[in-house]
Structures are given as C-alpha cells and as structure tokens.
Amino acid sequence: MPSTAIEDIHCATQKVQGLIALVLPVSSNSSMIDAKLFAGLLESMGRANQWLGVRACEVREVDLEKEIAEYRQNLERLGQLLPTIQGKLLIEKARLQQARLHLEGAVAWTQARKKTL
C-alpha cells in the first residue's frame, strides 16, 4: 500500500510542478494552460488526497513522508501562483474573444459578398 501512495503522491507532485513550470516564465504562452491540464491535475490531486486521508492509520515511511512534504511544498507554491494563473487565463480569454469576433466579421463579410455577386 505505501508504494502506491508514494506513486500517486509523486504523480500529483509532478503535475503540480508541470503547471508551475508553465506559469513561471514571464513570456509563458498562456494557451498551453488548458482544461485538460487542470483535469489531469485535479485527478492526480484527488488520488494523492485519498492517501493523505489514510496516512494517519499507516506506519510512517521515510519515503512517503518525504514525498508528502514535497507535494505540500508544491501545493503552497501553486497557491501563491493562482493569481498569476488567473491573470494569464483572463488574457487568453480576451484574446480568444477577439479572434472569435474577427472570424464572425469575416464570415459576415463573406456572406454579404456572396449576395452581391
């Protein structure tokens, strides 16, 4: 049981670190942060959190404690970055809305052009 706990917590830690790596660079491409990334992150965190709930009943293992400490540290770091993530997602949302409006205008122009021909 502890080895699976270590693997699940390690996997969640890796996904949190991956998101942090995408957010940290100032010139990071916010379009790389998408719903799939968050879905995978939440799934991994859910598995890790299940182990954390039963951890109190287990015999403590040094490797498990080390992995939990790293996971906690990364979650705290992610918590500090959430405003930055929100800002990047809002910028991406505005960019996508602007692109959608541009495409709608192009479609309307094309349809009007077809009517005049």
ChimeraX attribute file (.defattr): number of C-alpha atoms within 10 A of each C-alpha:
attribute: neighborCount
match mode: 1-to-1
recipient: residues
	/A:1	7
	/A:2	15
	/A:3	11
	/A:4	12
	/A:5	21
	/A:6	20
	/A:7	15
	/A:8	21
	/A:9	27
	/A:10	20
	/A:11	18
	/A:12	25
	/A:13	23
	/A:14	17
	/A:15	20
	/A:16	23
	/A:17	17
	/A:18	13
	/A:19	18
	/A:20	18
	/A:21	11
	/A:22	17
	/A:23	21
	/A:24	12
	/A:25	9
	/A:26	8
	/A:27	8
	/A:28	13
	/A:29	12
	/A:30	17
	/A:31	14
	/A:32	12
	/A:33	17
	/A:34	10
	/A:35	9
	/A:36	9
	/A:37	14
	/A:38	14
	/A:39	11
	/A:40	14
	/A:41	19
	/A:42	15
	/A:43	12
	/A:44	20
	/A:45	22
	/A:46	15
	/A:47	16
	/A:48	23
	/A:49	16
	/A:50	13
	/A:51	20
	/A:52	14
	/A:53	9
	/A:54	10
	/A:55	17
	/A:56	9
	/A:57	8
	/A:58	10
	/A:59	8
	/A:60	11
	/A:61	13
	/A:62	9
	/A:63	12
	/A:64	19
	/A:65	13
	/A:66	12
	/A:67	19
	/A:68	21
	/A:69	12
	/A:70	16
	/A:71	22
	/A:72	14
	/A:73	13
	/A:74	19
	/A:75	18
	/A:76	11
	/A:77	14
	/A:78	18
	/A:79	12
	/A:80	11
	/A:81	16
	/A:82	13
	/A:83	11
	/A:84	15
	/A:85	20
	/A:86	11
	/A:87	13
	/A:88	18
	/A:89	16
	/A:90	13
	/A:91	14
	/A:92	17
	/A:93	14
	/A:94	12
	/A:95	13
	/A:96	13
	/A:97	12
	/A:98	12
	/A:99	12
	/A:100	12
	/A:101	12
	/A:102	12
	/A:103	12
	/A:104	12
	/A:105	12
	/A:106	12
	/A:107	12
	/A:108	12
	/A:109	12
	/A:110	11
	/A:111	11
	/A:112	11
	/A:113	10
	/A:114	9
	/A:115	8
	/A:116	6
	/A:117	5
